[in-house]
Amino acid sequence: MARLTRRALPMATVELARYLIGKTLVHATARGRIAGRIVEAEAYPPGDPTGYARPGLTTSNAPLFEARGHAYVRMLYGTCYNINVAAEAEGVGAGVLIRALEPLEGLALMRRNYPTVKEAALTRGPGRLCRALGIGPELSGTDLCTSDRLWLERGSARPRIQVSTRIGLSRDQHRRRRFLERGSRFVSVPP
């Protein structure tokens, strides 16, 4: 598959979240290539009170202020990582959380990275997908449009997209900024 260029990525956060459904996230590891099709993503646009960019630019969230297409890997709940994609022009903090993938390549490597989880649930949820793909803090700041370690590829088919409210939030739950592939058994929580 062809890699996604920055030019191909929509400039607005909500549009980018929708656009990423059906695209492929690839991690080239020393042991081999691991890849999954994005089936669920949530938008956190500029000014969102629940987004990681809300406090403004910090050392920790700097990748969210890079040009769209940069990865921001963050510790979640002190137990696992999640991956976000910077979603706006350089200097504007916003991101798209990748919530779930459909495994495509490197299933044996995914199982090795996360042996205690059943195959159908390996990449269901942001923490699980990072663990299965071996994505950690060393990849935060990676340019997903130019990197040879972690990148995005075009999808092979146009998925049917469903929109719902975001999940796992204690406030602003009513916003319809969660996009998922309709009927996918790999989404983290069915709408």
C-alpha positions as CSV (number, residue, x, y, z in Angstrom):
1,M,0.0,0.0,0.0
2,A,1.0,3.6,-0.6
3,R,2.0,5.7,2.4
4,L,-0.2,8.6,3.3
5,T,1.4,12.0,2.7
6,R,0.8,15.1,4.9
7,R,-0.9,16.7,1.9
8,A,-3.5,13.8,1.9
9,L,-4.4,14.4,5.5
10,P,-7.3,16.7,6.1
11,M,-6.3,19.8,8.1
12,A,-9.3,19.8,10.6
13,T,-9.3,17.3,13.5
14,V,-12.8,16.0,13.1
15,E,-12.3,15.4,9.4
16,L,-9.0,13.7,10.0
17,A,-10.6,11.3,12.5
18,R,-13.2,10.3,9.9
19,Y,-10.6,10.1,7.2
20,L,-8.3,7.7,9.2
21,I,-11.0,5.0,9.4
22,G,-10.0,2.3,7.0
23,K,-6.3,3.4,6.8
24,T,-3.5,1.2,8.0
25,L,-1.1,1.9,10.9
26,V,2.3,0.1,10.4
27,H,5.1,-0.5,12.9
28,A,8.3,-1.8,11.4
29,T,10.1,-3.6,14.3
30,A,13.4,-5.5,14.5
31,R,11.4,-8.7,14.4
32,G,9.1,-7.8,11.5
33,R,6.3,-5.7,10.3
34,I,3.1,-5.3,12.4
35,A,0.1,-3.6,10.9
36,G,-3.6,-3.1,11.5
37,R,-6.5,-1.3,9.8
38,I,-7.9,1.6,11.8
39,V,-11.5,0.8,12.7
40,E,-12.1,3.4,15.4
41,A,-10.8,6.9,16.2
42,E,-11.9,9.9,18.3
43,A,-11.3,13.6,17.6
44,Y,-10.0,16.0,20.1
45,P,-10.0,19.4,18.3
46,P,-8.4,22.6,19.4
47,G,-9.9,23.9,22.7
48,D,-11.5,20.5,23.6
49,P,-11.6,20.4,27.4
50,T,-10.8,16.7,27.4
51,G,-7.9,16.7,24.9
52,Y,-4.3,16.3,25.8
53,A,-3.5,19.7,24.2
54,R,-5.9,21.6,26.5
55,P,-3.3,22.9,28.9
56,G,-1.3,24.4,26.0
57,L,2.1,23.4,24.8
58,T,4.2,21.5,27.3
59,T,7.3,19.3,27.0
60,S,5.0,16.2,27.3
61,N,2.4,17.1,24.6
62,A,4.7,18.9,22.1
63,P,4.0,16.3,19.3
64,L,0.3,17.4,19.3
65,F,1.5,20.9,18.3
66,E,3.6,19.6,15.4
67,A,2.3,19.5,11.8
68,R,-0.6,17.1,11.3
69,G,0.5,13.5,11.0
70,H,2.9,13.3,13.9
71,A,2.4,10.6,16.6
72,Y,1.9,11.4,20.2
73,V,2.3,8.4,22.5
74,R,1.1,9.0,26.0
75,M,0.9,6.9,29.2
76,L,-2.8,6.2,30.0
77,Y,-3.9,5.5,33.6
78,G,-0.3,4.7,34.6
79,T,-0.7,1.3,33.0
80,C,-0.6,1.5,29.2
81,Y,0.1,3.7,26.3
82,N,-2.2,5.2,23.6
83,I,-1.4,6.8,20.3
84,N,-2.7,10.0,18.9
85,V,-2.2,11.7,15.6
86,A,-1.5,15.5,15.5
87,A,-4.4,16.9,13.6
88,E,-3.9,20.6,12.8
89,A,-1.4,23.1,11.4
90,E,2.0,23.3,13.2
91,G,1.5,25.3,16.5
92,V,-2.1,24.4,17.0
93,G,-2.7,21.6,19.5
94,A,-5.2,18.9,18.6
95,G,-5.2,15.2,18.1
96,V,-7.0,12.1,16.9
97,L,-6.9,9.1,19.3
98,I,-6.7,5.8,17.5
99,R,-8.9,3.5,19.6
100,A,-9.0,0.2,17.7
101,L,-7.4,-1.7,14.8
102,E,-8.3,-4.8,12.8
103,P,-5.0,-6.9,12.8
104,L,-3.6,-7.4,9.3
105,E,0.0,-8.4,9.5
106,G,2.3,-9.7,12.2
107,L,-0.3,-11.5,14.2
108,A,2.4,-13.8,15.8
109,L,4.3,-10.8,16.8
110,M,1.2,-9.2,18.3
111,R,0.5,-12.3,20.3
112,R,4.1,-12.4,21.5
113,N,3.8,-8.7,22.6
114,Y,0.5,-9.4,24.4
115,P,0.2,-13.2,25.1
116,T,-2.6,-12.9,27.8
117,V,-5.2,-11.5,25.4
118,K,-7.4,-13.5,23.0
119,E,-6.7,-12.9,19.4
120,A,-10.0,-11.1,18.7
121,A,-9.2,-8.5,21.4
122,L,-5.5,-7.9,20.7
123,T,-6.1,-4.5,19.2
124,R,-9.5,-3.6,20.7
125,G,-8.9,-0.4,22.7
126,P,-6.0,2.2,22.7
127,G,-3.9,0.5,25.3
128,R,-4.2,-3.0,23.8
129,L,-3.4,-1.9,20.3
130,C,-0.2,-0.1,21.5
131,R,0.9,-3.1,23.4
132,A,0.2,-5.5,20.6
133,L,2.0,-3.3,18.0
134,G,4.9,-2.6,20.4
135,I,4.3,1.1,20.4
136,G,5.8,2.9,23.3
137,P,7.0,6.4,24.3
138,E,10.1,6.2,22.2
139,L,7.9,6.6,19.1
140,S,6.2,9.8,20.4
141,G,7.0,12.6,18.0
142,T,7.5,10.3,15.0
143,D,6.4,11.8,11.7
144,L,3.9,9.2,10.4
145,C,4.2,10.7,6.9
146,T,8.0,10.2,6.6
147,S,9.2,7.7,9.2
148,D,10.5,4.2,8.4
149,R,9.6,2.9,11.8
150,L,5.9,3.9,12.2
151,W,3.7,5.2,9.5
152,L,0.2,5.3,7.9
153,E,-0.9,3.7,4.6
154,R,-3.9,4.1,2.4
155,G,-6.7,1.5,2.9
156,S,-7.8,-0.9,0.2
157,A,-11.6,-0.2,0.5
158,R,-13.9,2.6,1.6
159,P,-15.5,1.6,4.9
160,R,-19.0,2.5,6.0
161,I,-18.5,4.9,8.8
162,Q,-20.7,5.3,11.8
163,V,-20.5,8.3,14.2
164,S,-21.2,8.2,17.9
165,T,-20.3,10.0,21.2
166,R,-16.8,9.5,22.6
167,I,-16.3,7.0,25.4
168,G,-14.3,6.8,28.6
169,L,-14.7,10.5,29.4
170,S,-16.0,12.1,32.6
171,R,-17.1,15.3,30.8
172,D,-18.1,16.4,27.4
173,Q,-19.5,12.9,26.7
174,H,-22.3,14.2,24.4
175,R,-20.0,15.3,21.5
176,R,-20.3,13.1,18.5
177,R,-16.6,12.8,17.7
178,R,-16.1,9.1,17.6
179,F,-15.8,7.4,14.2
180,L,-15.9,3.7,13.6
181,E,-16.3,1.2,10.9
182,R,-19.9,0.1,10.9
183,G,-20.1,-3.6,11.7
184,S,-16.5,-4.2,12.6
185,R,-16.0,-6.8,15.4
186,F,-12.7,-5.1,16.3
187,V,-14.1,-1.8,17.7
188,S,-13.4,-1.3,21.4
189,V,-17.1,-0.7,22.4
190,P,-20.0,-1.1,20.0
191,P,-22.1,2.1,19.6
